[in-house]
Amino acid sequence: MNKSDLIVLGFLNRKPMYGYEIIQFTKMKGLDVWAGIKMPSIYKALQRLEVNNYISGKRVVEGNNPPRKVFTITKTGTNHFRKILTYFLESESELNVDFWMAISFMGNGISKKLFLQFLDNRIDRVSAHIKHHKEHCNIPENVLKNIPFYIKILMEMGEDMHKTEKRNLTKLKKAVLKPENEFVFLEEEEL
């Protein structure tokens, strides 16, 4: 599955947009940096998605400006978007960037029940990693003193990152369970 497709379909799932607008939102949200998205890949995704009828483009003229192609997600595109979203949310990769990127596009793309399942699975994996680290990575002091300082810092950072991710996953789960956040999710019959 393609991250650029997720981004394009994710933005178009919110509203119709033209290509340059998608690029600007991608940069504004920092997706080009933290998700490693190159701007030409957005344009390639637009072309690919249009050829596959996941989006449709219509030339629009506003004032004296040259015509721009405004893209809209199609029904087939909405279904494809939900598959891509699910793919990234259920990924068992230790790289959490793709998981969190998918969360940024989940609005109107997933049911509450399924999202809670993905959250619980991720919380379980992170918890298991933290437990494993505690049980198997306790390095005796005499060995620890011979490890270079930068390796020690990297080891601490890895542990801190997993604890931070677990804390944020738990926060996210609590927010999902609040009645005022129901509007974000699809009803089961919409799937």
LUMPA-762577 format. One record per residue: residue in three letters; x, y, z of N, C-alpha, C in turn; residue number from 0. Coordinates in pm, whole numbers, padded with zeros to 5 digits. Example, Ala and Ser with C-alpha at 12.3 -4.5 7.8 and 13.67 -1.06 7.14 Angstrom:
BEGIN
ALA,01319,-00569,00780,01230,-00450,00780,01320,-00330,00780,0
SER,01285,-00225,00708,01367,-00106,00714,01290,00003,00787,1
This chain:
BEGIN
MET,00084,-00118,00000,00000,00000,00000,00089,00124,00000,0
ASN,00037,00229,-00054,00115,00348,-00081,00076,00464,00011,1
LYS,00176,00524,00078,00150,00637,00167,00097,00759,00091,2
SER,00148,00780,-00029,00102,00895,-00108,-00047,00881,-00142,3
ASP,-00089,00758,-00173,-00231,00734,-00200,-00315,00762,-00076,4
LEU,-00266,00719,00040,-00337,00745,00165,-00353,00895,00186,5
ILE,-00248,00971,00164,-00254,01115,00185,-00352,01182,00089,6
VAL,-00340,01150,-00040,-00429,01212,-00139,-00575,01175,-00110,7
LEU,-00601,01047,-00094,-00740,01004,-00067,-00788,01054,00068,8
GLY,-00699,01061,00166,-00736,01112,00298,-00781,01257,00293,9
PHE,-00706,01340,00221,-00748,01480,00207,-00876,01492,00125,10
LEU,-00885,01415,00016,-01005,01423,-00069,-01127,01363,00000,11
ASN,-01105,01275,00096,-01216,01222,00174,-01280,01332,00259,12
ARG,-01203,01437,00287,-01254,01551,00364,-01328,01650,00276,13
LYS,-01269,01679,00157,-01332,01776,00066,-01261,01771,-00069,14
PRO,-01329,01818,-00176,-01262,01826,-00306,-01146,01927,-00298,15
MET,-01036,01895,-00367,-00918,01981,-00365,-00846,01971,-00499,16
TYR,-00764,02071,-00528,-00677,02063,-00644,-00538,02021,-00598,17
GLY,-00456,01975,-00691,-00327,01916,-00658,-00238,02003,-00573,18
TYR,-00222,02129,-00612,-00134,02219,-00537,-00184,02237,-00394,19
GLU,-00315,02238,-00377,-00375,02251,-00243,-00338,02131,-00155,20
ILE,-00341,02013,-00214,-00303,01891,-00141,-00156,01900,-00100,21
ILE,-00072,01949,-00192,00071,01968,-00162,00086,02064,-00044,22
GLN,00014,02175,-00047,00025,02275,00061,-00019,02217,00195,23
PHE,-00129,02142,00197,-00175,02079,00321,-00074,01976,00370,24
THR,-00015,01902,00276,00085,01802,00312,00204,01869,00381,25
LYS,00249,01981,00326,00360,02056,00386,00318,02118,00519,26
MET,00199,02176,00523,00150,02243,00644,00140,02144,00761,27
LYS,00099,02022,00733,00087,01919,00836,00221,01851,00865,28
GLY,00325,01885,00788,00457,01828,00809,00472,01685,00760,29
LEU,00375,01639,00680,00380,01500,00632,00498,01476,00539,30
ASP,00540,01581,00471,00656,01564,00383,00781,01529,00463,31
VAL,00788,01579,00587,00906,01555,00671,00889,01428,00753,32
TRP,00788,01424,00840,00781,01312,00934,00730,01182,00872,33
ALA,00659,01190,00758,00615,01067,00693,00700,01035,00571,34
GLY,00795,01123,00539,00885,01098,00428,00819,01100,00292,35
ILE,00727,01193,00272,00655,01203,00145,00722,01309,00058,36
LYS,00759,01271,-00061,00817,01364,-00158,00702,01424,-00239,37
MET,00711,01552,-00267,00602,01620,-00335,00570,01563,-00475,38
PRO,00670,01522,-00554,00635,01461,-00684,00549,01336,-00669,39
SER,00565,01265,-00557,00484,01143,-00538,00336,01176,-00520,40
ILE,00305,01296,-00473,00165,01339,-00461,00103,01353,-00600,41
TYR,00177,01419,-00690,00127,01435,-00827,00115,01301,-00899,42
LYS,00211,01213,-00876,00204,01079,-00937,00083,01003,-00882,43
ALA,00057,01018,-00752,-00059,00952,-00690,-00188,01006,-00751,44
LEU,-00196,01137,-00772,-00315,01195,-00834,-00340,01132,-00972,45
GLN,-00235,01120,-01052,-00249,01061,-01185,-00293,00915,-01176,46
ARG,-00225,00840,-01091,-00254,00696,-01076,-00397,00675,-01026,47
LEU,-00437,00752,-00926,-00570,00736,-00867,-00679,00775,-00966,48
GLU,-00651,00876,-01049,-00750,00916,-01149,-00764,00809,-01257,49
VAL,-00652,00755,-01302,-00655,00649,-01404,-00734,00529,-01353,50
ASN,-00722,00499,-01224,-00792,00384,-01164,-00933,00417,-01115,51
ASN,-00980,00537,-01147,-01116,00583,-01112,-01142,00590,-00962,52
TYR,-01034,00611,-00884,-01052,00633,-00740,-01083,00780,-00711,53
ILE,-01044,00865,-00803,-01076,01008,-00795,-01117,01055,-00934,54
SER,-01190,01166,-00937,-01222,01226,-01067,-01183,01373,-01061,55
GLY,-01130,01421,-01174,-01085,01559,-01182,-01172,01639,-01276,56
LYS,-01196,01765,-01237,-01277,01854,-01320,-01207,01989,-01326,57
ARG,-01191,02042,-01447,-01126,02172,-01463,-01221,02281,-01416,58
VAL,-01168,02371,-01330,-01247,02480,-01275,-01170,02610,-01297,59
VAL,-01244,02713,-01341,-01184,02845,-01360,-01241,02939,-01255,60
GLU,-01152,03005,-01182,-01193,03101,-01080,-01136,03237,-01117,61
GLY,-01222,03332,-01148,-01176,03467,-01183,-01089,03466,-01307,62
ASN,-00980,03541,-01301,-00886,03549,-01413,-00775,03446,-01404,63
ASN,-00783,03357,-01308,-00680,03255,-01289,-00690,03149,-01398,64
PRO,-00577,03085,-01428,-00584,02973,-01524,-00666,02858,-01464,65
PRO,-00721,02773,-01551,-00801,02662,-01498,-00718,02568,-01410,66
ARG,-00782,02518,-01308,-00719,02419,-01219,-00808,02296,-01216,67
LYS,-00743,02184,-01195,-00817,02059,-01188,-00850,02031,-01043,68
VAL,-00978,02028,-01011,-01024,01998,-00876,-01063,01850,-00872,69
PHE,-01008,01780,-00775,-01031,01636,-00764,-01133,01605,-00656,70
THR,-01212,01503,-00682,-01313,01453,-00589,-01294,01303,-00576,71
ILE,-01309,01252,-00456,-01299,01108,-00435,-01427,01041,-00485,72
THR,-01413,00926,-00550,-01529,00852,-00600,-01571,00748,-00496,73
LYS,-01680,00683,-00520,-01727,00576,-00430,-01622,00464,-00424,74
THR,-01570,00428,-00541,-01464,00327,-00547,-01341,00375,-00471,75
GLY,-01311,00505,-00485,-01197,00564,-00414,-01216,00563,-00264,76
THR,-01339,00586,-00220,-01368,00582,-00076,-01343,00442,-00022,77
ASN,-01386,00341,-00095,-01361,00203,-00052,-01212,00171,-00051,78
HIS,-01141,00219,-00154,-00996,00198,-00160,-00926,00270,-00045,79
PHE,-00970,00391,-00016,-00915,00468,00097,-00930,00391,00228,80
ARG,-01045,00334,00250,-01069,00260,00374,-00980,00136,00383,81
LYS,-00953,00072,00270,-00861,-00043,00270,-00719,00001,00304,82
ILE,-00674,00112,00245,-00540,00162,00272,-00529,00203,00419,83
LEU,-00629,00273,00468,-00631,00317,00607,-00621,00198,00701,84
THR,-00701,00096,00675,-00698,-00026,00755,-00561,-00092,00749,85
TYR,-00503,-00096,00631,-00370,-00156,00615,-00268,-00090,00708,86
PHE,-00264,00042,00709,-00166,00112,00791,-00199,00106,00940,87
LEU,-00327,00101,00975,-00365,00094,01117,-00342,-00045,01176,88
GLU,-00350,-00148,01094,-00329,-00283,01147,-00187,-00333,01128,89
SER,-00103,-00250,01069,00036,-00290,01046,00104,-00324,01178,90
GLU,00181,-00430,01177,00254,-00471,01297,00397,-00419,01296,91
SER,00424,-00327,01208,00557,-00270,01198,00593,-00197,01327,92
GLU,00718,-00207,01365,00765,-00133,01483,00777,00016,01452,93
LEU,00779,00049,01322,00784,00190,01284,00647,00250,01306,94
ASN,00635,00338,01400,00504,00391,01434,00463,00509,01349,95
VAL,00549,00561,01263,00517,00677,01182,00396,00649,01092,96
ASP,00394,00536,01025,00284,00504,00935,00152,00488,01011,97
PHE,00158,00426,01128,00039,00410,01210,-00019,00545,01248,98
TRP,00065,00636,01297,00017,00767,01340,-00025,00852,01221,99
MET,00039,00836,01107,-00003,00908,00987,-00145,00864,00949,100
ALA,-00171,00734,00954,-00305,00683,00922,-00408,00741,01017,101
ILE,-00373,00755,01143,-00466,00812,01240,-00505,00955,01200,102
SER,-00411,01028,01142,-00443,01166,01104,-00547,01173,00993,103
PHE,-00575,01062,00925,-00675,01059,00818,-00796,00971,00851,104
MET,-00810,00925,00975,-00912,00826,01006,-01054,00882,01008,105
GLY,-01071,01013,01022,-01205,01071,01029,-01291,01030,00911,106
ASN,-01408,00976,00939,-01501,00930,00836,-01440,00821,00748,107
GLY,-01352,00740,00808,-01289,00635,00730,-01290,00499,00796,108
ILE,-01335,00493,00923,-01328,00367,00996,-01436,00366,01105,109
SER,-01480,00247,01141,-01578,00236,01249,-01507,00244,01385,110
LYS,-01580,00284,01484,-01525,00294,01620,-01479,00157,01669,111
LYS,-01560,00055,01644,-01528,-00081,01689,-01395,-00129,01630,112
LEU,-01378,-00109,01500,-01255,-00154,01434,-01135,-00072,01482,113
PHE,-01154,00059,01498,-01044,00143,01544,-01000,00103,01685,114
LEU,-01095,00075,01773,-01061,00031,01909,-00984,-00101,01904,115
GLN,-01021,-00187,01813,-00949,-00314,01797,-00803,-00288,01757,116
PHE,-00782,-00197,01662,-00646,-00164,01620,-00568,-00100,01735,117
LEU,-00633,-00013,01811,-00567,00049,01926,-00526,-00056,02029,118
ASP,-00619,-00145,02061,-00587,-00250,02160,-00471,-00337,02112,119
ASN,-00470,-00372,01984,-00360,-00453,01930,-00227,-00378,01942,120
ARG,-00229,-00251,01910,-00104,-00172,01916,-00059,-00156,02061,121
ILE,-00153,-00130,02151,-00119,-00118,02294,-00057,-00249,02343,122
ASP,-00115,-00362,02304,-00061,-00492,02344,00081,-00512,02292,123
ARG,00106,-00476,02165,00241,-00492,02108,00343,-00403,02178,124
VAL,00305,-00278,02202,00397,-00186,02270,00422,-00233,02413,125
SER,00317,-00277,02481,00332,-00327,02618,00424,-00449,02622,126
ALA,00408,-00539,02526,00495,-00657,02520,00640,-00617,02497,127
HIS,00659,-00515,02414,00796,-00468,02389,00857,-00409,02516,128
ILE,00779,-00330,02588,00827,-00271,02714,00860,-00381,02814,129
LYS,00772,-00480,02825,00795,-00592,02917,00920,-00669,02879,130
HIS,00935,-00697,02751,01054,-00768,02703,01181,-00690,02739,131
HIS,01175,-00561,02717,01291,-00476,02747,01327,-00484,02895,132
LYS,01226,-00479,02982,01252,-00486,03126,01311,-00621,03166,133
GLU,01257,-00729,03107,01300,-00863,03145,01435,-00904,03086,134
HIS,01464,-00859,02964,01581,-00910,02893,01691,-00808,02869,135
CYS,01666,-00687,02900,01765,-00584,02868,01825,-00519,02992,136
ASN,01811,-00583,03105,01875,-00531,03226,02022,-00569,03220,137
ILE,02100,-00472,03189,02243,-00495,03171,02313,-00474,03304,138
PRO,02395,-00569,03345,02468,-00554,03471,02556,-00428,03467,139
GLU,02572,-00367,03582,02647,-00241,03595,02789,-00252,03540,140
ASN,02856,-00365,03565,02994,-00380,03517,03002,-00383,03363,141
VAL,02894,-00431,03297,02889,-00431,03150,02845,-00294,03099,142
LEU,02749,-00235,03169,02694,-00105,03131,02801,00003,03125,143
LYS,02896,-00003,03217,03000,00101,03221,03091,00097,03098,144
ASN,03093,-00016,03026,03176,-00029,02907,03103,00005,02777,145
ILE,02974,00033,02789,02895,00070,02670,02915,00220,02645,146
PRO,02944,00259,02521,02964,00401,02491,02841,00485,02529,147
PHE,02866,00607,02571,02761,00696,02618,02649,00713,02516,148
TYR,02681,00724,02387,02579,00747,02285,02489,00625,02268,149
ILE,02542,00505,02288,02460,00384,02281,02364,00380,02401,150
LYS,02414,00420,02518,02328,00424,02637,02212,00520,02614,151
ILE,02242,00636,02555,02137,00736,02529,02036,00681,02429,152
LEU,02084,00616,02325,01992,00556,02227,01904,00448,02290,153
MET,01961,00369,02379,01884,00266,02448,01774,00329,02535,154
GLU,01809,00434,02607,01711,00505,02690,01602,00568,02603,155
MET,01645,00625,02491,01549,00689,02403,01448,00588,02349,156
GLY,01494,00471,02310,01404,00367,02261,01300,00328,02364,157
GLU,01347,00312,02488,01254,00277,02596,01155,00391,02622,158
ASP,01205,00514,02623,01118,00630,02644,01014,00643,02533,159
MET,01056,00616,02410,00964,00627,02296,00849,00526,02309,160
HIS,00879,00405,02350,00773,00305,02366,00679,00343,02480,161
LYS,00734,00393,02589,00648,00436,02700,00560,00554,02659,162
THR,00617,00646,02584,00541,00762,02537,00431,00718,02441,163
GLU,00464,00626,02351,00362,00578,02258,00249,00509,02333,164
LYS,00282,00427,02431,00177,00359,02508,00088,00460,02581,165
ARG,00151,00561,02639,00074,00665,02709,-00021,00736,02612,166
ASN,00027,00768,02492,-00057,00837,02394,-00164,00747,02335,167
LEU,-00135,00620,02317,-00237,00526,02272,-00348,00514,02374,168
THR,-00312,00511,02501,-00411,00502,02608,-00496,00629,02612,169
LYS,-00433,00744,02595,-00506,00871,02588,-00604,00872,02471,170
LEU,-00556,00824,02358,-00638,00818,02238,-00759,00727,02259,171
LYS,-00736,00613,02324,-00846,00520,02349,-00952,00583,02440,172
LYS,-00907,00655,02543,-01003,00723,02632,-01085,00825,02555,173
ALA,-01020,00898,02463,-01090,00999,02383,-01190,00933,02288,174
VAL,-01155,00818,02232,-01244,00746,02142,-01372,00707,02214,175
LEU,-01362,00672,02340,-01476,00624,02417,-01571,00734,02463,176
LYS,-01532,00860,02444,-01619,00972,02484,-01731,00989,02382,177
PRO,-01855,01001,02431,-01970,01015,02339,-01958,01133,02242,178
GLU,-01897,01242,02284,-01887,01359,02196,-01795,01338,02076,179
ASN,-01722,01226,02074,-01634,01198,01961,-01690,01094,01864,180
GLU,-01815,01057,01883,-01880,00957,01796,-01884,01001,01650,181
PHE,-01897,01131,01626,-01915,01182,01490,-01797,01150,01397,182
VAL,-01682,01119,01454,-01562,01092,01375,-01571,00957,01303,183
PHE,-01647,00866,01357,-01647,00729,01310,-01762,00697,01217,184
LEU,-01738,00599,01130,-01842,00547,01043,-01932,00453,01123,185
GLU,-02057,00452,01088,-02148,00352,01145,-02117,00220,01074,186
GLU,-02141,00111,01141,-02111,-00023,01084,-02179,-00042,00949,187
GLU,-02302,00009,00933,-02374,-00012,00807,-02318,00071,00692,188
GLU,-02233,00170,00722,-02172,00251,00616,-02054,00179,00551,189
LEU,-02007,00072,00614,-01888,00003,00563,-01917,-00087,00447,190
